[in-house]
Amino acid sequence: MKFRRTFAAITAAAMAVSSMAVFASAEDAAAVTDEQYFELIKTVKSVSATLTVNELAPDTADGFAAFFMQNNGGDWAWFASADEAETTKITGAGEYEVKWADVQSVIGKTAGSVTLSYLKAPAEEWETWPSFGIQVGSDGITAAGDTGKVDAKVTGVVITFTDDTTMELPEFAVAGDLLGKEEDWGLSGNNVMFNMKDLIMAAMAETPADPETPADPETPADPETPADPETPGDTETPADPETPADPETPGESTETPEKEPAPATKVEIANGGKTVIDSGLVRTNIINAWANDPECVIVEKEAFAGANLVSVKFTVTGVTEAFDAWLSFADSAWACQFWGEGNEGNVGATSTIVKIEKDGTYVVTATLDQVIDAMEFIAVCTNLEAAEGDAIPTITIDEIMINEELKAEVGDSTPINPPTGVTLVVVPAALAAAALATSGIVLKKRSK
């Protein structure tokens, strides 16, 4: 990643940073704050990239690709190019140019008639950070239940800012299954989105320092005059003994101590949650802000602060066939994620899996490799397939504990994907895109 801009120019309010490296952990990611990212996004002037489409289904219709910004909360306002010609038409496999030539006219920074009010709010009033990314979809998804697929790669992303500095991002995949779903605002599930936030923050973090000015070459020293020979019998005056260094004060250290887990705590839940069908699978959301449904957020994200173990007890009624259930989740730093057995987005965490064969009370428990600050997404997910209108079991959340495992009255939990002790280094956004697509989380799409 290249960012041709000194870090001080990102925002006048940015704190001084002596050196930064590309994200290798959640601690490194914290070197760039959401506030600094937010200040930078306000100054985006244009963005362009090359999209390589490997597969777009159904192949009976054209597809589309476009860059976008979106408020992650509040009115979920959507912003994209005002020029329809900049919504790239996809007619099959191949390479396409995707661009947004005049971002400022849309977000109200120049002469545009549209204003991103949430971009102008102070940090403490943000719903969350704004999304800035690319979407790829199919016009063949026209009704609930329509299915398709996106398999594409984005390369050569160049973002230009209002001061004409530029940022280059590494390539990333935009891939996932499509499933049309009727929402109160329109049709969802006809596209796959990739939010570039983490890649942008990584580029901000690895901005190199300005090169040092080479020093002037030194003038050769005059040859030394030979010393007078020593007079026999003279002896050197012995040097004073070195004063021993002061002993270190116990407890002083430059290392950041590891976070201590919070005591075992029962998490307050608003209600038992809402069982839904998402991407053809049954689940009950605990925190899913992307659903834009209050019933899909029954716990505060910060209620999981200090957790490295999360245990959820739930009751299932209306079982007609056996299925498996587990916890899918991502913490607020995207450092601990689990999306189901074998999912390539799993990192730094695991979950138990429980076989549901009859009505009863069950427990699933997540184990995290580190203590987290908050939970970005969490749900009791299953492999039970269903379509809109099908009769499905009800999964009701009864109790949630952090740092203490609950016990169930019925059911048998078996651990899957046990921790191996290997530390994985990931770019959170890339994993998030694959995980969201696989687990069926669908963000909102512009109206067509």
For each residue, the residues with C-beta under 8 A, 3 or more apart:
1: 22 167 168 169 170 199 202 203 206
2: 166 167 168 203
3: 165 166 167 168 203 204 206 207
4: 165 166 167
5: 9 10 161 163 165 166 167 207
6: 9 207 210
7: 10 14 17 20 204 207
8: 14 16
9: 5 6 163 165
10: 5 7 14 36 39 40 204
11: 14 35 36 39 40
12:
13: 35 36 39
14: 7 8 10 11 17 36 39
15:
16: 8
17: 7 14 20 31
18:
19: 209
20: 7 17 28 31 32 204 205 206 207
21: 24 28 205 206
22: 1 28 202 205 206
23: 28 29 198 201 202 205 427 428
24: 21 28 425
25: 28 29 335 425
26: 29 30 333 335 370
27: 30 256
28: 20 21 22 23 24 25 31 205
29: 23 25 26 32 198 201 202 205 333 335 428
30: 26 27 33 333
31: 17 20 28 205
32: 20 29 36 37 201 204 205
33: 30 36 37
34: 37 38 123 126 129
35: 11 13 38 39 123
36: 10 11 13 14 32 33 39 40 204
37: 32 33 34 40 41 129 197 200 201 204
38: 34 35 41 42 119 123 126 129 130
39: 10 11 13 14 35 36 42 43
40: 10 11 36 37 43 44 161 200 204
41: 37 38 44 69 119 130 132 200
42: 38 39 107 109 119
43: 39 40 109 161 162 163
44: 40 41 47 103 104 107 132 159 160 161 162
45: 102 103 104 160 161 162 164
46: 99 100 101 102 103 159 160
47: 44 67 99 100 103 157 158 159 160
48: 97 98 99 100 101 156 157 158
49: 67 97 98 99 134 154 155 156 157 158
50: 95 96 97 98 154 155 156
51: 65 88 90 95 96 97 98 134 136 152 153 154 174
52: 94 95 96 152 153 154 155
53: 56 63 90 92 93 94 95 96 136 151 152
54: 93 151 152 153
55: 93 149 150 151
56: 53 59 63 90 92 93 136 138 148 149 150 151 152
57: 138 140 147 148 149 178
58: 61 138 140 141 146 147 148
59: 56 92
60: 140
61: 58 138 139 140
62: 89 90 91 138 139
63: 53 56 89 90 91 136 137 138 139 140 150
64: 87 88 89 90 135 136 137 138 139 191
65: 51 87 88 90 96 98 134 135 136 137 152
66: 80 81 86 87 88 98 100 134 135 446
67: 47 49 80 81 98 99 100 132 133 134
68: 78 79 80 131 132 133 134 135 193 446
69: 41 78 79 80 103 107 116 130 131 132
70: 76 77 78 79 130 131 443 444
71: 74 75 76 77 116 118 127 130
72: 76 127 128 129 130 131 289
73: 76 126 127 128 289
74: 71 77 118 127
75: 71
76: 70 71 72 73 292 444
77: 70 71 74 116 117 118
78: 68 69 70 444 445 446 447
79: 68 69 70 106 107 114 116
80: 66 67 68 69 87 100 106 446
81: 66 67 84 86 87 100 101 102 106
82: 102 105 106 112 114
83: 86 101 102
84: 81 87
85:
86: 66 81 83 99 100 101
87: 64 65 66 80 81 84
88: 51 64 65 66 96 97 98
89: 62 63 64
90: 51 53 56 62 63 64 65 96 136
91: 62 63 94
92: 53 56 59
93: 53 54 55 56
94: 52 53 91
95: 50 51 52 53
96: 50 51 52 53 65 88 90
97: 48 49 50 51 88
98: 48 49 50 51 65 66 67 88 134 154
99: 46 47 48 49 67 86
100: 46 47 48 66 67 80 81 86 103
101: 46 48 81 83 86
102: 45 46 81 82 83 105 106
103: 44 45 46 47 69 100 106 107
104: 44 45 107 109 110 112 162
105: 82 102 110 111 112
106: 79 80 81 82 102 103 112 114
107: 42 44 69 79 103 104 112 114 115 116 119
108: 112 113 114 115 116 119
109: 42 43 104 112 162
110: 104 105
111: 105
112: 82 104 105 106 107 108 109 115
113: 108
114: 79 82 106 107 108
115: 107 108 112 120
116: 69 71 77 79 107 108 119 120 130
117: 77 120 121
118: 71 74 77 121 126 127 130
119: 38 41 42 107 108 116 130
120: 115 116 117
121: 117 118 125 126
122: 125 126
123: 34 35 38 126
124:
125: 121 122
126: 34 38 73 118 121 122 123 129
127: 71 72 73 74 118
128: 72 73 289
129: 34 37 38 72 126 197
130: 38 41 69 70 71 72 116 118 119
131: 68 69 70 72 193 195 197 443
132: 41 44 67 68 69 195 196 197 200
133: 67 68 193 194 195 196 197
134: 49 51 65 66 67 68 98 154 174 193 194 196
135: 64 65 66 68 174 191 192 193 194 445 446
136: 51 53 56 63 64 65 90 150 152 174 191 192
137: 63 64 65 141 150 178 190 191 192 445
138: 56 57 58 61 62 63 64 141 148 150 178 190 191
139: 61 62 63 64 142 190 448
140: 57 58 60 61 63 146 148
141: 58 137 138 146 147 148 178 179 180 187 189 190
142: 139 146 180 187 190
143: 146 180 182 187
144: 180 181 182 187 388
145: 179 180 387 388
146: 58 140 141 142 143 178 179 180 190
147: 57 58 141 177 178 179 180
148: 56 57 58 138 140 141 177 178 179 190
149: 55 56 57 176 177 178
150: 55 56 63 136 137 138 174 175 176 178 191 192
151: 53 54 55 56 175
152: 51 52 53 54 56 65 136 173 174 175
153: 51 52 54 171 172 173 174
154: 49 50 51 52 98 134 157 171 172 173 174 194
155: 49 50 52 171
156: 48 49 50 168 171
157: 47 48 49 154 168 169 196
158: 47 48 49 166 167 168
159: 44 46 47 166 167 168 169 200
160: 44 45 46 47 164 165 166
161: 5 40 43 44 45 164 165 166 167
162: 43 44 45 104 109
163: 5 9 43
164: 45 160 161
165: 3 4 5 9 160 161
166: 2 3 4 5 158 159 160 161
167: 1 2 3 4 5 158 159 161 200 203
168: 1 2 3 156 157 158 159 203
169: 1 157 159 172 196 199 200 203
170: 1 199
171: 153 154 155 156
172: 153 154 169 194 199 429 430 433
173: 152 153 154 194 430 433 434
174: 51 134 135 136 150 152 153 154 192 193 194 433
175: 150 151 152 192 433 434 437
176: 149 150 192 433 434 436 437 438
177: 147 148 149 279 437
178: 57 137 138 141 146 147 148 149 150 189 190 191 192
179: 141 145 146 147 148 189 279 280 440
180: 141 142 143 144 145 146 147 187 188 189 190
181: 144 187 188 189 278 388 442
182: 143 144 186 187 188 388
183: 186 187 188 292 444
184:
185: 292 444
186: 182 183 445 447
187: 141 142 143 144 180 181 182 183 190 445
188: 180 181 182 183 442 444 445
189: 141 178 179 180 181 279 442
190: 137 138 139 141 142 146 148 178 180 187 445
191: 64 135 136 137 138 150 178 445
192: 135 136 137 150 174 175 176 178 433 437
193: 68 131 133 134 135 174 433 436 443 445
194: 133 134 135 154 172 173 174 429 433
195: 131 132 133 198 429 432 433
196: 132 133 134 157 169 199 200 429
197: 37 129 131 132 133 200 201 429
198: 23 29 195 201 202 334 427 428 429 430 432
199: 1 169 170 172 196 202 203 427 429 430
200: 37 40 41 132 159 167 169 196 197 203 204
201: 23 29 32 37 197 198 204 205
202: 1 22 23 29 198 199 205 206 427
203: 1 2 3 167 168 169 199 200 206 207
204: 3 7 10 20 32 36 37 40 200 201 207
205: 20 21 22 23 28 29 31 32 201 202
206: 1 3 20 21 22 202 203
207: 3 5 6 7 20 203 204
208:
209: 19
210: 6
211:
212:
213:
214:
215:
216:
217:
218:
219:
220:
221: 224
222:
223:
224: 221
225:
226:
227:
228:
229:
230: 234
231: 234
232:
233:
234: 230 231
235:
236:
237:
238:
239:
240:
241:
242:
243:
244:
245:
246:
247:
248: 252
249: 252
250:
251:
252: 248 249
253: 257
254:
255:
256: 27
257: 253
258: 370 371
259: 306 370 371
260: 306 371
261: 306 307 308 309 371 403
262: 265 305 306 307 371 402 403
263: 403
264: 401 402 403 404
265: 262 306 401 402 403
266: 399 400 401
267: 299 303 304 400 401 402
268: 299 300 303
269: 272 273 286 298 299 397 399 400
270: 298 299
271: 295 298
272: 269 298 396 397 398
273: 269 284 285 286 295 296 298 380 395 396 397
274: 284 285 293 295 296
275: 282 283 284 392 393 394 395 396
276: 282 283 284 285 291 296
277: 280 281 282 386 387 388 390 392
278: 181 281 283 440 441 442
279: 177 179 189 439 440 442
280: 179 277 385 386 387 440
281: 277 278 381 382 383 384 385 386 440
282: 275 276 277 323 382 384 385 386 392 393 395
283: 275 276 278 328 379 380 381 382 395 440
284: 273 274 275 276 314 379 380 395 396 397
285: 273 274 276 288 291 296 297 298 379
286: 269 273 297 298 299 312 378 379 380 397 400
287: 296 297 298 299 301 375 376 377 378 379
288: 285 291 293 296 297 377 379 441
289: 72 73 128 292 296 297 377
290: 377 436 441 442 443
291: 276 285 288 296 297
292: 76 183 185 289 444
293: 274 288 296 297
294: 297
295: 271 273 274 298
296: 273 274 276 285 287 288 289 291 293
297: 285 286 287 288 289 291 293 294
298: 269 270 271 272 273 285 286 287 295 397
299: 267 268 269 270 286 287 303 304 375 378 400
300: 268 303
301: 287 304 332 374 375 376
302: 305 373 374
303: 267 268 299 300 375 402
304: 267 299 301 307 310 331 372 374 375 378 402
305: 262 302 372 373 374
306: 259 260 261 262 265 371 372 402 403
307: 261 262 304 310 368 371 372 375 402 403
308: 261 367 368 369 370 371 372 403
309: 261 365 366 367 368 402 403 404 405
310: 304 307 327 329 365 366 368 375 378 400 401 402
311: 363 364 365 366 400 401 402 404 405 406
312: 286 327 363 364 365 380 397 399 400 406
313: 361 362 363 397 398 399 400 406 408
314: 284 325 361 362 363 364 380 395 396 397 398
315: 359 360 361 362 395 396 398
316: 319 325 356 359 360 361 362 393 394 395 396
317: 359 393 394 396
318: 359 391 392 393 394
319: 316 322 356 357 358 359 393
320: 391 393
321: 384
322: 319 355 356 357
323: 282 355 356 382 383 384
324: 353 354 355 356 382 383
325: 314 316 353 354 356 362 364 380 381 382 395
326: 338 340 341 351 352 353 354 364 380 381 382 416
327: 310 312 338 351 352 364 365 366 378 379 380 381
328: 283 338 339 340 351 377 378 379 381 439
329: 310 336 337 338 349 351 366 375 377 378 379
330: 334 336 337 375 376 377 378 432 435
331: 304 334 335 336 337 368 372 373 374 375 376
332: 301 372 373 374 375 376
333: 26 29 30 336 372 373 428
334: 198 330 331 337 376 428 429 431 432
335: 25 26 29 331 347 348 370 372 428
336: 329 330 331 333 347 348 349 368 369 370 372
337: 329 330 331 334 345 346 347 348 349 431 432 435
338: 326 327 328 329 343 346 349 350 351 366 417
339: 328 343 345 346 435 438 439
340: 326 328 343 346 381 383 438 439
341: 326 353 416 417
342: 346 417
343: 338 339 340 346 434 435 438 439
344: 431 434
345: 337 339 431 432 434 435 438
346: 337 338 339 340 342 343 349 350 417
347: 335 336 337 424 426 431
348: 335 336 337 368 369 370 424
349: 329 336 337 338 346 366 367 368 369
350: 338 346 366 367 415 416 417 418 419
351: 326 327 328 329 338 364 365 366 367 416 417
352: 326 327 363 364 365 366 413 414 415 416
353: 324 325 326 341 364 413 414 415 416
354: 324 325 326 362 363 364 408 411 412 413 414
355: 322 323 324 411 412 414
356: 316 319 322 323 324 325 360 362 382 393 411
357: 319 322
358: 319 410
359: 315 316 317 318 319
360: 315 316 356 408 409 410 411
361: 313 314 315 316 398 408 409 410 411
362: 313 314 315 316 325 354 356 408 410 411 413
363: 311 312 313 314 352 354 405 406 407 408 411 413
364: 311 312 314 325 326 327 351 352 353 354 380 413
365: 309 310 311 312 327 351 352 405 406 413
366: 309 310 311 327 329 338 349 350 351 352
367: 308 309 349 350 351 419
368: 307 308 309 310 331 336 348 349 371 372
369: 308 336 348 349 419 423
370: 26 258 259 308 335 336 348
371: 258 259 260 261 262 306 307 308 368
372: 304 305 306 307 308 331 332 333 335 336 368 375
373: 302 305 331 332 333
374: 301 302 304 305 331 332
375: 287 299 301 303 304 307 310 329 330 331 332 372 378
376: 287 301 330 331 332 334
377: 287 288 289 290 328 329 330 441
378: 286 287 299 304 310 327 328 329 330 375
379: 283 284 285 286 287 288 327 328 329
380: 273 283 284 286 312 314 325 326 327 364 395 397
381: 281 283 325 326 327 328 340 439
382: 281 282 283 323 324 325 326 356 395
383: 281 323 324 340
384: 281 282 321 323 392 393
385: 280 281 282
386: 277 280 281 282 390 392
387: 145 277 280 390
388: 144 145 181 182 277
389:
390: 277 386 387
391: 318 320
392: 275 277 282 318 384 386
393: 275 282 316 317 318 319 320 356 384
394: 275 316 317 318
395: 273 275 282 283 284 314 315 316 325 380 382
396: 272 273 275 284 314 315 316 317
397: 269 272 273 284 286 298 312 313 314 380 400
398: 272 313 314 315 361
399: 266 269 312 313 406
400: 266 267 269 286 299 310 311 312 313 397
401: 264 265 266 267 310 311 404 405 406
402: 262 264 265 267 303 304 306 307 309 310 311
403: 261 262 263 264 265 306 307 308 309
404: 264 309 311 401
405: 309 311 363 365 401
406: 311 312 313 363 365 399 401
407: 363
408: 313 354 360 361 362 363 411 413
409: 360 361
410: 358 360 361 362
411: 354 355 356 360 361 362 363 408
412: 354 355
413: 352 353 354 362 363 364 365 408
414: 352 353 354 355
415: 350 352 353 418
416: 326 341 350 351 352 353
417: 338 341 342 346 350 351
418: 350 415
419: 350 367 369
420:
421:
422:
423: 369
424: 347 348
425: 24 25
426: 347 430 431
427: 23 198 199 202 430 431
428: 23 29 198 333 334 335 431 432
429: 172 194 195 196 197 198 199 334 432 433
430: 172 173 198 199 426 427 433 434
431: 334 337 344 345 347 426 427 428 434 435
432: 195 198 330 334 337 345 428 429 435 436
433: 172 173 174 175 176 192 193 194 195 429 430 436 437
434: 173 175 176 343 344 345 430 431 437 438
435: 330 337 339 343 345 431 432 438 439 441
436: 176 193 290 432 433 439 441 442 443
437: 175 176 177 192 433 434 440 441
438: 176 339 340 343 345 434 435
439: 279 328 339 340 343 381 435 436
440: 179 278 279 280 281 283 437
441: 278 288 290 377 435 436 437
442: 181 188 189 278 279 290 436
443: 70 131 193 290 436
444: 70 76 78 183 185 188 292
445: 78 135 137 186 187 188 190 191 193 448
446: 66 68 78 80 135
447: 78 186
448: 139 445
